[in-house]
Amino acid sequence: MDRIVINGGKKLKGEIDISGSKNSALPILFATLLTDEPTIITNVPSLADIDTTIKFLNFIGKNIIKEENVVKTCFSGKYKHIAPYDLVRKMRASILIMGPLLARIKKVDVSLPGGCAIGARPIDIHLDAFQKMGVDIYVENGYVKTFAKNGIKGAVIDFKLPSVGATENILLSAVLAKGVTTIINAACEPEIEDLATVLNKMGARIIGAGTNKIVIKGVDKLCGFTHKIIPDRIEAATYMIAAAVMKGEVTLNKVEPIHLKAVIDKLKRCGLFIKEKKDTIFVKWVKNLKPQNVKTEVYPGFPTDVQAQWMVLMSLLDGKARIEENIFENRFMHVAELQRFGADIVMNGKVAYIKGVKRFSGAPVMVSDLRAGAALILAGLAAKGKTTVSRIYHLDRGYEALEKKLKKLGADIKRVHNN
């Protein structure tokens, strides 16, 4: 397995481009199953999860070609209804195969999905919603088997919590359902809006995406589309925090500042200078930063995907901070690794109490999940001496050209290929 080696202490300065959003690109790739016509998707990041999705969709029955950051798709003639374990286990988003296949061919057998081990993330919310839409469901031999004998029917879906994946899955089925579907307590993330924009380009009739109530009037057929993926707000937040950690001066291009309001507001309260323009964010350290407490919330609150990176910053500031994790129950797996750098963190259930230390010391560490990996990279940048980060395949799932972008900003970082 590859490793990343960092010699810490280098100030970050310069500018980089933010890649397209992984969490937007994945559901939009699954949306291509809803049409037989060609589609063109641009600004698609080059990531392991994208490659896995393309292999998955090619197996199901799409013809997909990716050239740099452009994905072109067309229909191969017939869809398979079985999503096998070997493909599904690699990625949590594989569950999004259910919506479009139930809408198109009325059945799908899907292995229970994999992904990062940051919490249970049960799919019961998806399945309960599909049952309300007329889908028969049973579990056999490790597969969830679903069948909509009379097709998907519109329904009122009231989620017990605003699940992003479940909102996407129901959108991907309801657009071809008979009648009207109303999603109450829907997720409001920008990635939901981006998916709805694509579906409406295809001829769907969706209103309310980006709010907690979405109404979808089913149509008979959907057409092809061309679409540019929105910027990755989590990648942008990671580099903003990196600039704060390293007392740097960084410009982020091709970004959407409005999607980062919660993070930007907290960084400004810390004392970081931030200037926002239409599609750029300029970040500059000008004075000693002050700790700020955060609690993770669904959008537009502080994102759980930035919690680990925030913990690194708080660990290096003079004072105390409190982080409350309200989305995933296992999302403090990075704490033990940060303690190897010298971080002073005490856990109590879903709350982490942090006391700032003067410096980190380089250490060999291991990545447990995607965002924990980003935190370990930031810690390595700040640490005195050498840091070796192992199991970086997690990082390759969600950060395009991570070490190249950091190197462009002045970091001493390299990828080492094991023999």
CORZI-V777544 format. One record per residue. N is the residue number from 1. RES is the residue in three letters. PHI is phi in whole degrees, 0 to 359 (* if undefined). D_FIRST is the distance of its C-alpha to the first C-alpha in whole Angstrom. Layout:
N_RES_PHI_D_FIRST / N_RES_PHI_D_FIRST
This chain:
1_MET_*_0 / 2_ASP_290_4 / 3_ARG_228_7 / 4_ILE_246_10 / 5_VAL_246_13 / 6_ILE_234_17 / 7_ASN_257_20 / 8_GLY_285_22 / 9_GLY_99_26 / 10_LYS_275_26 / 11_LYS_293_28 / 12_LEU_264_27 / 13_LYS_207_30 / 14_GLY_137_30 / 15_GLU_220_30 / 16_ILE_219_27 / 17_ASP_265_27 / 18_ILE_274_26 / 19_SER_281_25 / 20_GLY_293_26 / 21_SER_285_26 / 22_LYS_300_23 / 23_ASN_288_25 / 24_SER_265_28 / 25_ALA_297_26 / 26_LEU_298_25 / 27_PRO_296_29 / 28_ILE_290_30 / 29_LEU_298_28 / 30_PHE_294_29 / 31_ALA_296_33 / 32_THR_296_33 / 33_LEU_292_34 / 34_LEU_277_37 / 35_THR_221_39 / 36_ASP_269_39 / 37_GLU_276_40 / 38_PRO_296_37 / 39_THR_225_35 / 40_ILE_229_33 / 41_ILE_239_31 / 42_THR_248_30 / 43_ASN_61_28 / 44_VAL_275_25 / 45_PRO_290_22 / 46_SER_269_19 / 47_LEU_221_16 / 48_ALA_298_14 / 49_ASP_295_17 / 50_ILE_293_20 / 51_ASP_300_18 / 52_THR_297_18 / 53_THR_296_22 / 54_ILE_296_23 / 55_LYS_299_22 / 56_PHE_299_23 / 57_LEU_291_26 / 58_ASN_298_27 / 59_PHE_296_27 / 60_ILE_291_29 / 61_GLY_144_32 / 62_LYS_269_31 / 63_ASN_254_30 / 64_ILE_233_28 / 65_ILE_235_27 / 66_LYS_245_25 / 67_GLU_236_26 / 68_GLU_55_24 / 69_ASN_253_25 / 70_VAL_241_28 / 71_VAL_242_28 / 72_LYS_243_31 / 73_THR_230_32 / 74_CYS_210_34 / 75_PHE_267_36 / 76_SER_272_35 / 77_GLY_126_38 / 78_LYS_200_37 / 79_TYR_260_35 / 80_LYS_279_33 / 81_HIS_254_34 / 82_ILE_252_31 / 83_ALA_256_27 / 84_PRO_285_25 / 85_TYR_302_23 / 86_ASP_301_20 / 87_LEU_268_20 / 88_VAL_290_22 / 89_ARG_298_19 / 90_LYS_281_16 / 91_MET_203_19 / 92_ARG_300_22 / 93_ALA_294_24 / 94_SER_302_24 / 95_ILE_297_27 / 96_LEU_290_29 / 97_ILE_292_30 / 98_MET_295_33 / 99_GLY_303_35 / 100_PRO_294_35 / 101_LEU_288_35 / 102_LEU_298_38 / 103_ALA_291_40 / 104_ARG_271_40 / 105_ILE_236_40 / 106_LYS_71_41 / 107_LYS_204_38 / 108_VAL_198_34 / 109_ASP_248_32 / 110_VAL_233_29 / 111_SER_294_27 / 112_LEU_300_26 / 113_PRO_281_23 / 114_GLY_248_20 / 115_GLY_120_18 / 116_CYS_291_18 / 117_ALA_271_19 / 118_ILE_249_22 / 119_GLY_159_25 / 120_ALA_294_27 / 121_ARG_42_28 / 122_PRO_294_30 / 123_ILE_261_31 / 124_ASP_299_35 / 125_ILE_297_36 / 126_HIS_298_35 / 127_LEU_293_36 / 128_ASP_300_40 / 129_ALA_294_40 / 130_PHE_296_40 / 131_GLN_298_42 / 132_LYS_294_45 / 133_MET_264_44 / 134_GLY_92_45 / 135_VAL_262_42 / 136_ASP_274_42 / 137_ILE_223_39 / 138_TYR_210_38 / 139_VAL_249_35 / 140_GLU_209_35 / 141_ASN_54_32 / 142_GLY_81_29 / 143_TYR_244_30 / 144_VAL_271_33 / 145_LYS_254_35 / 146_THR_233_37 / 147_PHE_209_41 / 148_ALA_249_43 / 149_LYS_306_46 / 150_ASN_257_48 / 151_GLY_84_46 / 152_ILE_288_44 / 153_LYS_244_47 / 154_GLY_299_47 / 155_ALA_201_47 / 156_VAL_266_47 / 157_ILE_249_44 / 158_ASP_249_44 / 159_PHE_292_40 / 160_LYS_287_40 / 161_LEU_209_38 / 162_PRO_282_37 / 163_SER_287_33 / 164_VAL_295_32 / 165_GLY_299_30 / 166_ALA_293_33 / 167_THR_300_35 / 168_GLU_296_33 / 169_ASN_297_34 / 170_ILE_291_37 / 171_LEU_302_38 / 172_LEU_291_36 / 173_SER_258_39 / 174_ALA_294_42 / 175_VAL_296_42 / 176_LEU_248_43 / 177_ALA_282_45 / 178_LYS_275_49 / 179_GLY_98_50 / 180_VAL_252_49 / 181_THR_246_46 / 182_THR_242_46 / 183_ILE_259_43 / 184_ILE_255_44 / 185_ASN_63_42 / 186_ALA_288_39 / 187_ALA_293_36 / 188_CYS_247_37 / 189_GLU_301_34 / 190_PRO_303_34 / 191_GLU_294_32 / 192_ILE_293_34 / 193_GLU_298_37 / 194_ASP_296_35 / 195_LEU_298_34 / 196_ALA_297_38 / 197_THR_301_39 / 198_VAL_297_37 / 199_LEU_298_39 / 200_ASN_292_42 / 201_LYS_299_42 / 202_MET_281_41 / 203_GLY_112_45 / 204_ALA_289_44 / 205_ARG_235_46 / 206_ILE_239_44 / 207_ILE_231_46 / 208_GLY_96_45 / 209_ALA_299_41 / 210_GLY_99_40 / 211_THR_244_42 / 212_ASN_274_42 / 213_LYS_226_45 / 214_ILE_241_44 / 215_VAL_243_46 / 216_ILE_235_45 / 217_LYS_260_48 / 218_GLY_296_47 / 219_VAL_237_47 / 220_ASP_278_48 / 221_LYS_206_45 / 222_LEU_238_43 / 223_CYS_251_42 / 224_GLY_287_39 / 225_PHE_200_38 / 226_THR_235_37 / 227_HIS_207_35 / 228_LYS_255_33 / 229_ILE_292_30 / 230_ILE_292_31 / 231_PRO_294_29 / 232_ASP_277_26 / 233_ARG_292_28 / 234_ILE_285_25 / 235_GLU_299_23 / 236_ALA_299_27 / 237_ALA_298_27 / 238_THR_299_24 / 239_TYR_287_25 / 240_MET_297_28 / 241_ILE_292_27 / 242_ALA_301_25 / 243_ALA_297_28 / 244_ALA_293_30 / 245_VAL_300_28 / 246_MET_262_28 / 247_LYS_51_32 / 248_GLY_259_31 / 249_GLU_216_33 / 250_VAL_229_31 / 251_THR_250_32 / 252_LEU_255_30 / 253_ASN_259_32 / 254_LYS_58_32 / 255_VAL_234_32 / 256_GLU_242_34 / 257_PRO_303_36 / 258_ILE_299_37 / 259_HIS_285_34 / 260_LEU_246_33 / 261_LYS_304_37 / 262_ALA_297_36 / 263_VAL_289_33 / 264_ILE_300_35 / 265_ASP_300_38 / 266_LYS_293_36 / 267_LEU_294_35 / 268_LYS_295_39 / 269_ARG_294_40 / 270_CYS_293_38 / 271_GLY_116_39 / 272_LEU_284_37 / 273_PHE_277_39 / 274_ILE_226_38 / 275_LYS_239_39 / 276_GLU_252_39 / 277_LYS_238_40 / 278_LYS_304_40 / 279_ASP_224_36 / 280_THR_223_35 / 281_ILE_227_35 / 282_PHE_255_35 / 283_VAL_237_34 / 284_LYS_216_35 / 285_TRP_279_35 / 286_VAL_236_39 / 287_LYS_201_40 / 288_ASN_301_38 / 289_LEU_274_37 / 290_LYS_251_38 / 291_PRO_298_36 / 292_GLN_224_37 / 293_ASN_286_36 / 294_VAL_222_35 / 295_LYS_227_34 / 296_THR_285_32 / 297_GLU_215_34 / 298_VAL_293_34 / 299_TYR_303_35 / 300_PRO_266_37 / 301_GLY_286_36 / 302_PHE_293_33 / 303_PRO_285_30 / 304_THR_300_27 / 305_ASP_288_25 / 306_VAL_246_26 / 307_GLN_299_26 / 308_ALA_295_23 / 309_GLN_295_24 / 310_TRP_297_27 / 311_MET_299_27 / 312_VAL_297_25 / 313_LEU_299_28 / 314_MET_297_31 / 315_SER_291_29 / 316_LEU_250_30 / 317_LEU_255_34 / 318_ASP_284_37 / 319_GLY_132_38 / 320_LYS_237_37 / 321_ALA_217_35 / 322_ARG_232_35 / 323_ILE_240_32 / 324_GLU_248_33 / 325_GLU_262_31 / 326_ASN_249_33 / 327_ILE_255_30 / 328_PHE_241_28 / 329_GLU_284_28 / 330_ASN_249_25 / 331_ARG_266_24 / 332_PHE_243_24 / 333_MET_293_21 / 334_HIS_280_20 / 335_VAL_301_23 / 336_ALA_300_22 / 337_GLU_289_19 / 338_LEU_295_22 / 339_GLN_295_24 / 340_ARG_294_21 / 341_PHE_281_22 / 342_GLY_114_26 / 343_ALA_294_27 / 344_ASP_254_30 / 345_ILE_231_29 / 346_VAL_241_31 / 347_MET_261_31 / 348_ASN_214_34 / 349_GLY_66_33 / 350_LYS_269_32 / 351_VAL_240_33 / 352_ALA_248_31 / 353_TYR_254_33 / 354_ILE_240_32 / 355_LYS_244_34 / 356_GLY_297_33 / 357_VAL_243_32 / 358_LYS_288_33 / 359_ARG_202_29 / 360_PHE_260_26 / 361_SER_246_24 / 362_GLY_303_20 / 363_ALA_203_18 / 364_PRO_282_15 / 365_VAL_225_14 / 366_MET_228_12 / 367_VAL_278_12 / 368_SER_258_14 / 369_ASP_201_15 / 370_LEU_305_16 / 371_ARG_285_19 / 372_ALA_300_18 / 373_GLY_299_15 / 374_ALA_298_17 / 375_ALA_297_20 / 376_LEU_293_17 / 377_ILE_296_17 / 378_LEU_297_21 / 379_ALA_297_21 / 380_GLY_296_19 / 381_LEU_298_21 / 382_ALA_275_24 / 383_ALA_286_23 / 384_LYS_279_25 / 385_GLY_98_23 / 386_LYS_262_19 / 387_THR_237_16 / 388_THR_243_12 / 389_VAL_252_11 / 390_SER_257_8 / 391_ARG_58_7 / 392_ILE_280_8 / 393_TYR_300_8 / 394_HIS_298_11 / 395_LEU_295_12 / 396_ASP_293_12 / 397_ARG_288_14 / 398_GLY_223_17 / 399_TYR_234_17 / 400_GLU_282_18 / 401_ALA_53_17 / 402_LEU_304_17 / 403_GLU_292_16 / 404_LYS_293_18 / 405_LYS_292_21 / 406_LEU_294_21 / 407_LYS_297_21 / 408_LYS_298_24 / 409_LEU_275_26 / 410_GLY_111_25 / 411_ALA_289_22 / 412_ASP_265_20 / 413_ILE_217_17 / 414_LYS_210_14 / 415_ARG_265_11 / 416_VAL_247_9 / 417_HIS_268_7 / 418_ASN_286_6 / 419_ASN_285_8
